[in-house]
Amino acid sequence: MAHKDTFRIVTRASDGNLQIRDFPNADPILHMHSQIGIDDCSTDLGLRGMPVFRGLVGPIPEGKNVVRYESPEVFESLTKEWGAEKKKRRTRLRTAAPTPAK
């Protein structure tokens, strides 16, 4: 289980670009947002016990040592973009079964 040592907050700036801020621990985030609980059900065991903040979506794993939190607007828009991406479909060519000779 990797130790998460970077806390990342992703929000949208007034010009529409993503604004990313990294912190070495959760303390600065606690000054900006109220902690409303801790994560106790993540499938990423490194996130269990991480704080859950009012007004942010997360914790979300990002790489081996980054815990990501997003504003609800960023979470919704990035999820829509991710879902709209066309997946490259692998098609398997099927060969016709040989027909018996008559």
C-alpha positions as a printed Julia matrix, in Angstrom:
102×3 Matrix{Float64}:
   0.0     0.0     0.0
   1.61    3.25   -1.16
   1.77    6.21    1.21
  -0.08    9.21   -0.22
   2.03   12.31    0.41
   0.57   14.88   -2.0
  -2.92   16.35   -1.68
  -4.17   17.86   -4.96
  -7.19   20.13   -5.37
  -8.55   20.68   -8.89
 -10.99   23.52   -9.5
 -12.02   25.65  -12.46
 -10.53   29.16  -12.75
 -12.68   32.13  -13.8
 -11.31   31.87  -17.36
 -12.5    28.23  -17.6
  -9.09   26.56  -17.3
  -8.35   23.92  -14.7
  -6.59   25.22  -11.61
  -4.46   22.62   -9.81
  -2.96   23.18   -6.37
  -0.78   20.64   -4.55
  -0.23   20.49   -0.8
   2.17   18.32    1.25
  -0.61   17.42    3.73
  -4.3    18.02    4.41
  -3.83   20.88    6.9
  -4.12   23.77    4.38
  -7.26   22.16    2.95
  -8.76   21.98    6.45
  -8.48   25.79    6.62
 -10.46   26.16    3.37
 -13.03   23.33    3.73
 -14.78   21.59    6.6
 -13.97   17.93    7.09
 -17.21   15.94    7.15
 -15.82   12.44    7.52
 -13.16    9.98    6.46
 -13.07    7.57    3.57
 -13.74    4.06    4.77
 -14.83    2.22    1.64
 -12.37    3.01   -1.15
 -11.08    0.09   -3.16
  -7.7     1.85   -3.13
  -6.53    0.94    0.37
  -4.17    3.92    0.39
  -7.22    6.22    0.46
  -8.89    4.62    3.45
  -8.79    7.01    6.38
  -8.28   10.04    4.14
 -10.48   13.05    4.95
 -13.72   13.82    3.1
 -14.35   17.57    2.71
 -17.59   19.5     2.3
 -17.73   21.01   -1.2
 -15.14   18.69   -2.75
 -15.44   15.32   -4.46
 -12.84   12.88   -3.24
 -10.56   11.41   -2.22
  -9.69   10.1    -5.67
  -6.46    8.17   -6.36
  -4.09    9.76   -8.86
  -0.86    7.89   -9.35
   0.95    6.18   -6.51
   1.26    9.01   -4.02
  -1.36   11.66   -4.92
  -4.79   12.1    -3.33
  -7.02   14.18   -5.59
 -10.03   16.29   -4.64
 -12.17   18.06   -7.25
 -14.86   20.7    -7.17
 -18.24   19.21   -8.1
 -18.26   21.18  -11.39
 -14.83   19.85  -12.39
 -15.81   16.31  -11.41
 -18.96   16.48  -13.52
 -17.29   17.99  -16.6
 -14.28   15.63  -16.54
 -16.58   12.64  -16.06
 -18.67   13.71  -19.05
 -15.52   14.15  -21.17
 -14.23   10.75  -20.09
 -17.55    9.1   -20.9
 -17.8    10.79  -24.3
 -14.39    9.6   -25.48
 -14.77    7.04  -28.21
 -13.28    3.79  -27.12
 -11.25    2.0   -29.72
 -13.21   -1.14  -30.32
 -11.43   -4.31  -31.13
 -13.32   -6.25  -33.7
 -12.66   -9.82  -34.38
 -13.04  -10.92  -37.93
 -15.15  -13.97  -38.16
 -14.49  -16.37  -40.93
 -17.41  -18.1   -42.48
 -17.71  -21.76  -41.7
 -16.88  -23.85  -44.74
 -19.96  -25.0   -46.54
 -20.12  -28.68  -47.27
 -19.64  -29.62  -50.93
 -22.7   -30.96  -52.7
